[in-house]
Amino acid sequence: MKGGPIVSDQRANYDPYAAIYDEHTLGVTGDVAFYRALALEAGGPIVEVGVGTGRIALPIAEAGVPVIGLDLSRSMLAVARDKARAVGPTVSPRLALVQADMRRWALRRPVALVTIPFRTFLHNMTAEDQLATLECARAALLPGGRLALNVFNPDIAFIAAAGQAGGRRRRPLPGAVEEEGSYEPTAQIARTTWSFRQSGGRVVRFSFALRYIYRYEMEHLLARAGFVVEALFGDHVGSVFEERSTEMVWIARRQD
Ligand SMILES: C[S@@+](CC[C@H](N)C(=O)[O-])C[C@H]1O[C@@H](n2cnc3c(N)ncnc32)[C@H](O)[C@@H]1O
């Protein structure tokens, strides 16, 4: 894989979070099984964009499917690399980890599946970034290859509450985590800082921004980037997408 220039992107710098990511991240119910099933169907090497600590990529590699995982964060990749080594010599060669920006990368040999799990796509802050990411994915796919990704279904109640509070919000989360943030409705951007209180009293802070995407916006983006939507689910077990769904789970095919 070839990556373009790495630009420091403070809107999604996972480095400070990498060491405690696995402890605090459960993912979305069923996501590992969902992406693993698609990978087994694809058969060959697959690409995971925003591979992080390998939470999803490792079980796929363990199931026998090679994964090319790209991520902007060196620290997240380092955790993934250590975990792959710990699993053993049959699995670690099946996980190729590359530091690259999801908006600028290319493969030497196309693949049958590209995935962008766990809302990573929302780290694209502009329509140009969103399109650049989708265009890289399309270029990496074989004719008829698939792209699978999941993002939040924007929560109207959360957005309305943020609006009443002048855009600011603050709340405790489970596991001694404090959340502070704001939401800008016109930009569709949620900015969040999590403060993790460690046992020795040390506090780890992780700040990130997500640009929310609505259902038909995603449909238009996929069409503009040369994809045909195959399915939209409301979760990772194939439920129909509806108002109450917390997630939008998309499968799209490269259009040729
Ligand atoms: C929510 S985590 C998901 C990690 C993993 N896929 C999982 O499901 O646990 C998002 C990941 O996207 C990465 N990321 C954020 N912006 C990126 C970019 N522009 N290019 C590549 N990776 C990026 C972060 O470093 C982080 O590892």
Ligand as a Chemical Component Dictionary entry (heavy atoms), coordinates in Angstrom:
data_LIG
# 
_chem_comp.id                   LIG 
_chem_comp.type                 NON-POLYMER 
_chem_comp.pdbx_formal_charge   0 
_chem_comp.three_letter_code    LIG 
# 
loop_
_chem_comp_atom.comp_id 
_chem_comp_atom.atom_id 
_chem_comp_atom.alt_atom_id 
_chem_comp_atom.type_symbol 
_chem_comp_atom.charge 
_chem_comp_atom.model_Cartn_x 
_chem_comp_atom.model_Cartn_y 
_chem_comp_atom.model_Cartn_z 
_chem_comp_atom.pdbx_ordinal 
LIG C1  C1  C 0  -13.214 4.770  16.549 1  
LIG S1  S1  S 1  -11.585 4.244  16.143 2  
LIG C2  C2  C 0  -11.935 2.707  15.326 3  
LIG C3  C3  C 0  -10.822 1.696  15.442 4  
LIG C4  C4  C 0  -11.194 0.272  15.007 5  
LIG N1  N1  N 0  -11.658 0.238  13.631 6  
LIG C5  C5  C 0  -12.267 -0.302 15.922 7  
LIG O1  O1  O 0  -13.359 -0.590 15.427 8  
LIG O2  O2  O -1 -12.008 -0.456 17.127 9  
LIG C6  C6  C 0  -11.173 5.321  14.774 10 
LIG C7  C7  C 0  -9.799  5.088  14.203 11 
LIG O3  O3  O 0  -9.678  5.902  13.017 12 
LIG C8  C8  C 0  -8.385  6.470  12.980 13 
LIG N2  N2  N 0  -8.416  7.683  12.141 14 
LIG C9  C9  C 0  -8.956  8.888  12.436 15 
LIG N3  N3  N 0  -8.775  9.736  11.411 16 
LIG C10 C10 C 0  -8.109  9.051  10.451 17 
LIG C11 C11 C 0  -7.638  9.363  9.150  18 
LIG N4  N4  N 0  -7.794  10.597 8.629  19 
LIG N5  N5  N 0  -7.021  8.401  8.448  20 
LIG C12 C12 C 0  -6.822  7.161  8.977  21 
LIG N6  N6  N 0  -7.245  6.803  10.198 22 
LIG C13 C13 C 0  -7.880  7.729  10.925 23 
LIG C14 C14 C 0  -8.043  6.732  14.437 24 
LIG O4  O4  O 0  -6.661  6.888  14.647 25 
LIG C15 C15 C 0  -8.656  5.507  15.115 26 
LIG O5  O5  O 0  -7.736  4.468  15.254 27 
# 
loop_
_chem_comp_bond.comp_id 
_chem_comp_bond.atom_id_1 
_chem_comp_bond.atom_id_2 
_chem_comp_bond.value_order 
_chem_comp_bond.pdbx_ordinal 
LIG C1  S1  SING 1  
LIG S1  C2  SING 2  
LIG S1  C6  SING 3  
LIG C2  C3  SING 4  
LIG C3  C4  SING 5  
LIG C4  N1  SING 6  
LIG C4  C5  SING 7  
LIG C5  O1  DOUB 8  
LIG C5  O2  SING 9  
LIG C6  C7  SING 10 
LIG C7  O3  SING 11 
LIG C7  C15 SING 12 
LIG O3  C8  SING 13 
LIG C8  N2  SING 14 
LIG C8  C14 SING 15 
LIG N2  C9  SING 16 
LIG N2  C13 SING 17 
LIG C9  N3  DOUB 18 
LIG N3  C10 SING 19 
LIG C10 C11 SING 20 
LIG C10 C13 DOUB 21 
LIG C11 N4  SING 22 
LIG C11 N5  DOUB 23 
LIG N5  C12 SING 24 
LIG C12 N6  DOUB 25 
LIG N6  C13 SING 26 
LIG C14 O4  SING 27 
LIG C14 C15 SING 28 
LIG C15 O5  SING 29 
# 
